[in-house]
Amino acid sequence: MIRAMTQADVTPLSHLFQKGRRQTFHWVEPSQFALADFAEQTRGERVWVAEQGGSPCGFIAVWAPERFVHHLYVSADWHGQGVGRALLERALAELPRPVSLKVAVHNTTAIAFYRRLGWEPTEEMGLCEVTGPWRRLCLY
């Protein structure tokens, strides 16, 4: 089930976010990722939650004014089962195209995931002080 985030989701999603970032960005010192990051980094964003068995197993956070997917995380136990795709479909259903996101260049798993779903790399690149170089992808 995909639904809008409620206040009751903040704690479990904070843990999911921290754990997911520590696993995903394995080249970064784990202490760089704190539980408080979820609330800070999703403030003002539209957050959708994937729920399995009554517990959150993933989320997507979108900054709607810029049609920007800021975060998409799925618990490792649910990888490869369509949760990420379903979250993207739900969130993007309300946004006009094009939409964009930034992905860490070293996160080859995420790049492959987005490319399979039709996202195209742009020339825009940058450097995140925590996770390193990134590239913008767009879905037209």
Residue pairs with C-beta under 8 A, 6 or more apart in sequence:
1 50
1 51
1 52
2 48
2 49
2 50
2 51
2 86
2 87
2 90
3 48
3 49
3 51
4 46
4 47
4 48
4 49
5 13
5 47
5 48
5 49
5 59
9 47
9 49
9 56
9 59
10 38
10 39
12 55
12 56
13 38
13 47
13 49
13 56
13 59
14 35
14 36
14 37
14 38
14 39
15 35
16 56
16 57
16 58
16 59
16 73
16 75
17 33
17 37
17 38
17 41
17 59
17 71
17 73
18 33
18 34
18 35
18 37
18 38
19 75
20 73
20 74
20 75
20 76
21 28
21 33
21 37
21 73
22 28
22 30
22 33
23 76
24 73
24 104
24 107
24 109
24 110
25 33
25 104
25 106
25 107
25 130
25 131
27 106
27 132
28 130
28 131
32 130
41 61
41 70
41 71
42 61
42 70
42 71
44 63
45 61
45 62
45 63
45 64
45 70
46 61
46 62
46 64
46 91
46 94
47 59
47 60
47 61
47 62
48 59
48 60
48 62
48 87
48 90
48 91
49 56
49 58
49 59
50 56
50 57
50 58
50 59
50 74
50 78
50 83
50 86
50 87
51 57
52 78
52 83
57 74
57 75
57 77
57 78
57 83
58 72
58 73
58 74
58 75
58 78
58 83
58 84
58 87
59 71
59 72
59 73
59 87
60 69
60 71
60 72
60 87
60 88
60 90
60 91
61 69
61 70
61 71
61 72
62 68
62 69
62 70
62 91
62 95
63 70
64 94
64 95
66 100
67 95
67 96
67 97
67 98
67 99
67 100
68 99
68 100
68 101
69 88
69 91
69 92
69 99
69 100
69 101
70 101
72 84
72 87
72 88
72 101
74 83
74 84
74 87
84 113
85 117
88 117
92 99
92 139
97 139
97 140
98 138
98 139
98 140
99 138
99 139
100 122
100 136
100 137
100 138
100 139
101 114
101 119
101 136
101 137
102 126
102 128
102 134
102 135
102 136
102 137
103 110
103 111
103 114
103 134
103 135
103 137
104 110
104 128
104 131
104 132
104 133
104 134
105 111
105 125
105 132
105 133
105 134
105 135
106 131
106 132
106 133
107 131
111 135
111 137
114 137
115 121
115 137
117 139
118 139
119 137
119 138
119 139
120 137
120 138
120 139
120 140
121 135
121 136
121 137
122 135
122 136
122 137
122 138
124 135
124 136
125 133
125 134
125 135
125 136
126 133
126 134
127 133
127 134
128 134
